[in-house]
């Protein structure tokens, strides 16, 4: 996956996040359903941002960005902000 594909995925996930919030506001989802689906979307977003940062860092230091890999959500979610 190249940077543009990662950015497209990020945009799609952000759209999904907004749709979930709108569906909750419209009463189409319960808060529990929204929370579960939103959690999954947020994890995927964090993984995509992490992958993009890896690729950019590798490129900055002269390494091949294709050597980057998606890390498990459990690892990415454990980072301190």
C-alpha positions in Angstrom: 0.0 0.0 0.0 1.5 3.4 -1.0 1.0 6.7 0.8 -1.9 7.7 -1.5 -3.8 4.5 -0.8 -3.2 4.9 3.0 -4.5 8.5 2.8 -7.6 7.3 0.8 -8.3 4.7 3.5 -7.9 7.3 6.2 -10.4 9.6 4.4 -12.8 6.6 4.0 -12.5 5.8 7.7 -13.2 9.4 8.7 -16.3 9.4 6.5 -17.4 6.2 8.2 -16.8 7.8 11.6 -18.9 10.8 10.7 -21.7 8.5 9.3 -21.8 6.5 12.5 -22.2 9.7 14.6 -24.9 10.9 12.3 -26.7 7.6 12.4 -26.6 7.7 16.2 -28.0 11.3 16.2 -30.8 10.2 13.9 -31.7 7.2 16.2 -30.6 4.6 13.6 -28.1 3.1 16.0 -28.0 2.5 19.7 -25.1 4.1 21.6 -23.7 0.6 22.2 -23.8 -0.2 18.5 -22.2 3.1 17.6 -19.5 2.7 20.3 -18.6 -0.8 19.1 -18.4 0.2 15.5 -16.6 3.4 16.3 -14.0 1.6 18.3 -13.1 -0.6 15.3 -12.9 2.4 13.0 -10.7 4.3 15.5 -8.3 1.4 15.8 -8.1 1.1 12.0 -7.4 4.9 11.8 -4.6 4.6 14.3 -3.1 1.8 12.4 -3.2 3.7 9.1 -1.7 6.8 10.7 1.1 4.7 12.2 1.8 3.0 8.9 2.0 6.4 7.1 4.4 7.7 9.8 6.6 4.7 9.4 6.7 5.1 5.7 7.6 8.8 6.0 10.3 8.1 8.6 11.9 5.4 6.5 11.8 7.7 3.4 13.3 10.6 5.4 16.3 8.4 6.5 16.9 6.9 3.1 15.2 3.5 3.7 12.7 1.9 1.5 9.2 2.8 2.7 7.8 -0.5 1.4 9.5 -2.1 4.3 6.9 -0.6 6.6 4.2 -2.9 7.9 0.9 -2.5 9.7 1.3 -3.1 13.4 -1.3 -4.9 15.5 -4.0 -2.6 17.0 -2.9 -3.7 20.5 0.6 -2.3 19.8 -0.5 0.9 18.2 -3.2 1.6 20.8 -0.6 1.3 23.5 1.4 4.3 22.3 1.5 7.4 24.6 0.1 10.5 22.9 
